[in-house]
C-alpha cells in the first residue's frame, strides 16, 4: 500500500515511524514532513491545506491511503473533498467529514452535541458581538475563575482562564469586539471552571464500532509545576496512573459510548480518531473538549504502546470492520519529553544546528520542528524534538528520556524537568 501522511510535527513523525513498521506499507510519503520523517519516508513539499496539490500527488503516485495529522485540513473538509471526487473516492482517508470535524472546529457545536447526547461537561453559554451585554452580565453572575473560549480554531491559544472579574470582562470585549483571535472569536463560549486533574482519552472509530487506545496525560505549561504560558505540550505520560478500571468504565459508559452513538444519531460521517480531553472532578469524568485527530505530544506515547499493525487498524477503520480487530497494547509505560527552542512559546530563533541525536540509546527521538539545511539538522519550530522511552513504569521511562536528553544539544535548548510530577 502507498501511504501519504499529512503534517510536519512530532505526531506525524510518530505515525511515519509506526506505519513504516507495517508489512502492508510499500511506499511512505509525508507532506511536508521534517528532518526526522525524511529518514524513514519521502518528504513532499506540499502544504496540508493545498487540496488540489494533494490530489495531484495522490493520483500521480497511486496513493492508497491518506492519514491526516493536524486539524486544519479536516475542519476545511478534506474528507468531503476526497469522497466527492471520482479520481479520489477509492482512496482511504483517515479523518472525519467536515460536519464531524466541527467537534473541534467549533466549541459551541461541541457543547450542543454534548448537551444533546447527555455527555457530562461544564455548564456554559455562548455570546457574539451582538449579545456582548448579555455576556458581561453573565460574567457578573458567574463564579471565578472565569473560563473564556474562542469558538473556532486558534492554534491552541484560544482559551483564557482569569480570576479577576474586570479582567474577564476586558478579555471578553477584546475577543468579541477587537477580534483578538480573528474569526475564531466571533463567538465566545463562557463556561464553568472545573477543578480536577486532566487526562486524554483516544478512540478510533469506523462510525459504528470503536477501539479505545491507551490513555495519556500531557503537560501544556512552559514552566515547572505547570506554571507560565500555555504551549502545544511539553511532554506526556501513558498510561495515566490515576485511571483505574472502575474510572475507565465510567468514561466508557458516560462519554465514549454516548459520543459514538451521538455521531450515529446525528448522521455524522466519522472514520478516524476522536481525542477526548477530560477532567476528573472528584471521581467523575467531564469532557473539556473534543479534538478530531490524535494529540501532540500524546501520539508520541500512545502509538509506541500499540502492538497491533497500525495499517491494519486504519484499513479496518475505513472499511467499517474495527469490530474484527483485537487491539494489543504494550503493558509498559511510555513517556516523552519535549525539547523546545529558547523563548518558546513566544519569539524564538530558527535554523540552529542540532547535534547528538545519534548518541541516544534506548529512547526514540521524534522530530517536531526540524528541517535539513546544508546536510545538517536544524531547528524549524518552537517544539523541536520529543524524546520517548518505554519501561516498566513511568518513572523509569522518564529517567531514560532525561538521560538521553543530556546527549542532545542545540543553542538555548529548553525542556521541563518535572514531567509526571503530579502523578
Number of C-alpha atoms within 10 A of each C-alpha: 15 16 26 27 27 23 24 26 27 31 25 31 30 27 21 25 20 17 22 19 12 15 11 15 16 11 15 20 22 27 21 20 30 26 23 27 29 18 12 16 21 17 21 18 11 18 16 22 17 11 17 11 13 20 17 13 15 20 13 9 14 13 21 18 23 23 21 26 26 22 21 17 21 27 24 18 20 23 27 17 16 20 16 10 11 9 13 18 14 13 19 22 27 26 32 29 25 21 20 25 29 23 23 24 25 19 24 23 18 22 24 14 17 20 13 11 17 14 22 18 20 14 12 15 14 20 22 19 18 12 12 19 13 14 21 19 11 14 21 14 8 15 13 16 18 20 20 26 23 30 27 23 21 17 12 12 14 18 15 16 15 15 12 11 17 13 12 22 20 11 18 29 18 14 25 24 15 14 17 18 19 14 15 22 27 20 24 26 22 26 20 17 18 16 11 14 15 19 23 23 25 25 20 24 27 27 23 17 17 22 19 15 19 22 21 27 26 26 28 19 19 22 17 14 15 17 10 12 13 19 19 20 19 27 29 29 31 28 23 21 15 12 15 9 9 10 15 14 13 14 21 16 13 17 22 22 14 17 20 20 15 18 17 14 11 13 12 17 20 27 27 25 26 29 21 25 19 24 21 19 13 9 11 14 24 22 22 21 18 22 20 27 26 27 27 23 32 29 24 33 32 27 22 23 21 17 12 16 16 19 20 16 21 25 17 18 29 21 13 17 18 23 14 10 13 10 15 12 15 16 14 16 24 30 36 33 30 29 25 26 27 19 14 18 18 10 10 14 15 17 15 18 17 18 15 13 18 9 11 18 14 14 20 20 26 27 27 31 25 29 24 16 13 6 7 13 19 21 26 21 20 23 28 25 27 32 26 28 29 25 17 12 16 24 18 15 22 27 14 22 27 19 14 22 23 11 14 18 14 18 13 12 17 18 20 19 15 15 25 20 11 8 12
